[in-house]
Amino acid sequence: MSKLALLPLFLFALAVGGAASLLLRRRLRFSLRWLLFVSVMVGLVLGGVTWWQTAGHARLQRVDPASPDALAWRPEPVIVERKDKTTGSTEYAARFMPHYRSIHQLVDLPEVAEARASAKDETSGSFGVTYYHTEQQVIYESSSRAELEAVLKTVEAADVPRPDLDESVIFGVVVDSNGDPVGGATIDLLGPSVYINNFITRDDGTFHMPNTAPAGRGYYLRVRYGDGRSMRTSSFHYDGPGSELGVRVTVD
């Protein structure tokens, strides 16, 4: 809670304290009704301050990274088999979404080329990579299932936390007030000395935001969506390097 937000509460407490002091000078005893009145007034002011702080803000809910919801936001890659009706050939495809690291740190690993070479067989031939940096996902396509499996195994093995590189990750989902996913929204991390604005939610509203932001208070997420709409969350403390923060962000 900021100092500015505490100002109304401080002024009210000062006024109540002054009134109580004057009352006690006249009467050494005060009724239960008076105590109830003061309690209700304090509750109303606290509620008003809370409303003032959160009015117009997106709701931020922390989610355990090991919870079923969080696991569903970061599914494991599944290989899909596709038949070409014209040639009769079989193609295999899979979508990979990292759990910890940035996608650009994984797709160009030397180990990926080595994995492809070691897995080549008689079905090897075409191999394609469609890379989405802002959405943090990549689509692999190959004529060889063994080759595709080797590549996926390699990038998954490299997708591990790297606190030694000051890396951390914020991931989650953006939904509207009805609980429907908000896809194509730009989500930014802002803080005392951090401005990260190159991530976009996927079609299902999920996002993956690897970063090297230092630990500290005063961070918040800003969501820009729809026809020029923008909302920010309340500020929060971020644990920084090595941390993994799962969130559900609800916008109006």
Secondary structure, 3 states (H helix, E strand, C coil): CCHHHHHHHHHHHHHHHHHHHHHHHHCCCCCHHHHHHHHHHHHHHHHHHHHHHHCCCEEEEEECCCCHHHHHHCCCCCCEEEECCCCCCEEEEEEECCCCCCHHHHHCCHHHHHHHHHHCCCCCCCEEEEEECCCCEEEEEECCHHHHHHHHHHHHHHCCCCHHHCCEEEEEEEEECCCCECCCCEEEEECCCCEEEEEECCCCCEEEEEECCCCEEEEEEEEEECCCEEEEECCEEECCCCCEEEEEEEEC
